[in-house]
């Protein structure tokens, strides 16, 4: 998951850390607002880890050039 999409993973982790530090600093949450910041920060980090870079394909053998798709009726 992280190996092929390291850019989005890094952006997500940095975004989550930045959100946390801007709102709470190096402190632990003490109230509902602080825990809300923790949840949003964790969501941003998880979104970055789950996202896929634009240049990463799900195909086992990705092709750099689009291939035409034959018509469904076999013509």
Secondary structure, 3 states (H helix, E strand, C coil): CCCCCHHHHHHHHHHHHHHHHHHHCCCCCCCHHHHHHHHHHHHHHHHHHHCCCCCCCCCCCCCCCCCCCCCCCCC
